Amino acid sequence: MELLDKLTILADAAKYDAACTSSGVDRGSGRGGLGSTMAAGCCHSFSADGRCISLLKVLMTNRCIYDCQYCVNRRSNDLPRTAFTPRELAELTIGFYRRNYIEGLFLSSAVWGSPDHTTEAMVQALRLLREEYGFHGYIHAKAIPGADPGLTRQLGLLADRLSVNIELPSEDSLTRLCPDKRKGAILAPMAQIRDGIQVSKGELVKYRHAPRFAPAGQSTQMIIGATPESDRHILTLTQALYDKYKLKRVFYSAYMPVSDSALLPARQDFKPPLLREHRLYQADWLLRFYHFRAEELLDENQPNFNPLVDPKCSWALGHMEFFPVEVNRADYEALLRVPGIGVVSARRILTARRCGPLTFEGLKKLGVVLKRAQYFLTCSGKMLEGLRVSPDGVLRHLVAQERPMLAQGAPEQLSLFEQTG
């Protein structure tokens, strides 16, 4: 098969993997080396220095020994199969880099032969890139569950970021849809990567030139909507992954119907849950940067997010006893709980109020989104002049702000809300 045909097949097969993120790592490049040495990232993402960057996103192979019902590359699916050799992949990456098409590589793979065989091929490709071609750009590689720990370590020493896809939110769903996979086999490399990163950091403190193991950390991905787990179940699992395995990111991928299996939602009239995916990303942001916990956002009485408003607004409307917050006295943690106030604007508020009391006009200049925050704030003990507050009224105003997105992602809920309002 021609190399271009292989690229067409294996790049298309990789599009369902959403676990792309900026690396957040600076890899030094010696004289004659290739690749950006600035903190870089993935396809159409933004690096720490504000650049929009891209990378080659492909599979090593789409030949697979597993028959996961939700996966387009499952062994029972009738589609063209191919694989890169390590040399082909390395030369393709370097060729694209020299033409300024890409700044890095995102390498995943189906499992061909065995996890060890597949990981060995990935290691060989990355070793050619790093050692023979002198490539120092960003590389994100997928660790293969079930592979020998020694091979996973080699992969981590060559890549900037590793990821292990947890795939489905529960062991029951994994057993039902992926009979060849086990939860323990997925979590084992996660633990190994976590420990390897910790050991590597300790070695770098003692020895400046010690090899770095996955310096940009690890991430994972979950498929949303293929199985019946609630948002609460998914977010609780996410919280546990952050706490136990020190992940940098958890990615959520709305299920796209690629199979007619009776175990999955029927293709007919199925709409990918894109709004639900969006709400989970918003909640994930609250866990990582706003000091929320999963159990605060959802509980047994409310196991799924309100599609009409974002999770932070939903939490605020359910905890009106916490508001209004006095902007001239509230601490950083309390400010972060206010809809319309982000991490940057909260820090600006703490700095600005040292010079004098803040007003609503001053908050607007600091970047606070007043059309949301005005319902939950006071300045010097006063709310915005002329404002009338009730939970129902606030909800109606917040929904109106998200109307364009809701009209596409949740038209039924929006229509019902408007009729009953």
Summary of the structure (lengths in Angstrom):
residues: 421
radius of gyration: 23.9
end to end distance: 60.8
largest distance: 72.6
contacts: 1346
relative contact order: 0.08
helix: 44%
strand: 11%
